Amino acid sequence: MSGRGGRERVLAAANSLFATKGITATTMEDIAARAPVSKRTLYAHFPAKEDLVLAHLDHVVQAGYSVLAVLTREDLTPRERVLAMFDVQPWPDGSVRGCPFIHAAVEQPDPDGRVHSFAREQKLAMLTMVTSLISEMGVDPAEPLAEQLVTLADGAASRAMVLNDPEYGRHARAAAEILIEQARSPASPAPGEPGEGDDRRAR
């Protein structure tokens, strides 16, 4: 069965199997059977499994299935976009999958490999977006806070997956709200220094 839509069927099969079984545990034979297509058709579209994994990850980005999508929502304020990173979305079957880029990097650990490099690029893009949003909030410098928040978001996604708890992100969100408010608040006087309105003055 290799007619029109063969590539789309292969990619759909890969998207499902990679999410449920993992990249390493899923064979090209598994994907061909799920699609269903002949192995000849499969390899005509994706000469190597790595090509299919990259297509899968690109689909995650283009379809808006990653946290990057919420960071570009123009209907939300910068603060709302940043905090929305902590809203873990369960899959249709109710399970929590975590971050597909972290999963891919773990399963393809070679830092110079194409899959790992793609995952790293998405994480760096995430940092760039969050840094820009933090800057829009008036925080300067923005990058230290952005690094803290993306680390919280990745950690929350991983723990939510392990615990299969779509509500787990609330803990990291609460911490993020504190960090944001502290960063946006006027600097407190250092110990021993008079603050604004302090009546203690040398006479």
ChimeraX attribute file (.defattr): number of C-alpha atoms within 10 A of each C-alpha:
attribute: neighborCount
match mode: 1-to-1
recipient: residues
	/A:1	9
	/A:2	15
	/A:3	8
	/A:4	8
	/A:5	9
	/A:6	19
	/A:7	19
	/A:8	12
	/A:9	19
	/A:10	24
	/A:11	22
	/A:12	16
	/A:13	20
	/A:14	27
	/A:15	21
	/A:16	14
	/A:17	18
	/A:18	20
	/A:19	17
	/A:20	13
	/A:21	11
	/A:22	17
	/A:23	20
	/A:24	11
	/A:25	12
	/A:26	16
	/A:27	16
	/A:28	18
	/A:29	14
	/A:30	14
	/A:31	24
	/A:32	20
	/A:33	14
	/A:34	16
	/A:35	21
	/A:36	18
	/A:37	19
	/A:38	16
	/A:39	15
	/A:40	12
	/A:41	18
	/A:42	25
	/A:43	16
	/A:44	12
	/A:45	16
	/A:46	18
	/A:47	12
	/A:48	12
	/A:49	17
	/A:50	15
	/A:51	14
	/A:52	20
	/A:53	20
	/A:54	17
	/A:55	17
	/A:56	22
	/A:57	21
	/A:58	15
	/A:59	16
	/A:60	18
	/A:61	17
	/A:62	12
	/A:63	10
	/A:64	12
	/A:65	15
	/A:66	21
	/A:67	24
	/A:68	21
	/A:69	16
	/A:70	19
	/A:71	22
	/A:72	15
	/A:73	12
	/A:74	9
	/A:75	9
	/A:76	13
	/A:77	14
	/A:78	20
	/A:79	16
	/A:80	14
	/A:81	22
	/A:82	27
	/A:83	22
	/A:84	17
	/A:85	25
	/A:86	27
	/A:87	19
	/A:88	23
	/A:89	20
	/A:90	17
	/A:91	12
	/A:92	7
	/A:93	6
	/A:94	11
	/A:95	16
	/A:96	22
	/A:97	21
	/A:98	25
	/A:99	20
	/A:100	20
	/A:101	22
	/A:102	18
	/A:103	19
	/A:104	23
	/A:105	19
	/A:106	13
	/A:107	15
	/A:108	19
	/A:109	13
	/A:110	12
	/A:111	13
	/A:112	10
	/A:113	12
	/A:114	16
	/A:115	23
	/A:116	21
	/A:117	18
	/A:118	19
	/A:119	23
	/A:120	17
	/A:121	13
	/A:122	19
	/A:123	18
	/A:124	13
	/A:125	13
	/A:126	19
	/A:127	20
	/A:128	15
	/A:129	18
	/A:130	27
	/A:131	24
	/A:132	15
	/A:133	22
	/A:134	25
	/A:135	17
	/A:136	14
	/A:137	16
	/A:138	11
	/A:139	21
	/A:140	14
	/A:141	12
	/A:142	18
	/A:143	17
	/A:144	12
	/A:145	20
	/A:146	24
	/A:147	16
	/A:148	13
	/A:149	27
	/A:150	21
	/A:151	13
	/A:152	20
	/A:153	24
	/A:154	20
	/A:155	17
	/A:156	26
	/A:157	27
	/A:158	20
	/A:159	16
	/A:160	23
	/A:161	19
	/A:162	12
	/A:163	11
	/A:164	17
	/A:165	18
	/A:166	23
	/A:167	15
	/A:168	19
	/A:169	25
	/A:170	15
	/A:171	12
	/A:172	21
	/A:173	21
	/A:174	12
	/A:175	12
	/A:176	21
	/A:177	15
	/A:178	11
	/A:179	14
	/A:180	19
	/A:181	11
	/A:182	13
	/A:183	18
	/A:184	14
	/A:185	9
	/A:186	8
	/A:187	9
	/A:188	10
	/A:189	10
	/A:190	8
	/A:191	7
	/A:192	6
	/A:193	10
	/A:194	12
	/A:195	13
	/A:196	8
	/A:197	6
	/A:198	8
	/A:199	8
	/A:200	9
	/A:201	6
	/A:202	4
	/A:203	3
